[in-house]
Amino acid sequence: MKRIKSACICQTIHFQKKEDLDHELAIRELRAEYETYFRLLDKRRIPYRLVKEETLPDGSILIHIMRQYNMYPTGDYLK
């Protein structure tokens, strides 16, 4: 029999700006979406670790994040 002792998911998320909006408005909406994502993780009490964040030349944001997978224990992954 096997049991999962710990699990974590690695994600690369690209927050892209909407092309049909004015650049400044698109950047504001993009930043709001980015902040909402992390607020929801905190609200749902999902453990995570932001590994890397970069702002690309077009203003979009690319993040690499490790977060809890389902409700499995995270073990040493997020330390």
N, C-alpha and C positions, 0 to 999 in steps of 0.2 A: 504494500500500500504506500502511496506517496502523499505527502502533505506539503503545501506551500508554506514555507517558514517566513519569507518576506518577499515583497515585490515592489517594483517601482517602474514607472514609465518615463522614458526620455522623449521629449517632444521638441520639435523645432516649429515655432509658430511665426508666421509672417503677417503682421498687421499692415495691410495695404491701404493706401488712400484711394478714395473714390475719384476717378478720373474726370467725371462730369461736373465736379464742384470747383469753385475757386480754390487756388492753392492754400491760402490761409485757412479757409473754412474746412477744407479737407484735412489739413494737419490737426486742427482743433478736434474734429470728430474722431480722427484716428487716435489721438492722445486720450480722448474720453473713453473710447472702446478698450484701449490698452489698460487704463486705470480700472475700468469696470471689471475686466477679466480678473485682475488680482483682488479686487474687492470681493468678488464672488467666491474665489478660492478661500479667502479669509473667512467670509460669512459661513461657508459650508464646512469650515475647519478642515480643509484638505491640506495636509502638509506638503510643502514644495520647497525647492531651492532653485533660485534663478542662477543658472550657470554662466550665461553670457547674454548680453544685450548690445545690439548695435543699431545705430540709425543709419540707414542707407542714403545715398545721395539724393534720391527722390523724396526723402522725408519719411518713408515707411520704416517700420521697426521690425527687426528680426530678433527673436529671443530663442534661447535654448534653455529649457526648464526640465527639471526632474520633479515628478510629483507622485503622490500616492496613487497606486493602481487599485481601483475598486476600494474595498475597505481592508485590504491586506496590511499587515504590519510592514513598516518600511525598513526595519533592521538598521544597518549602518549606511544605507544609501543616502540619506538626507543629512548626515552629520557633517 
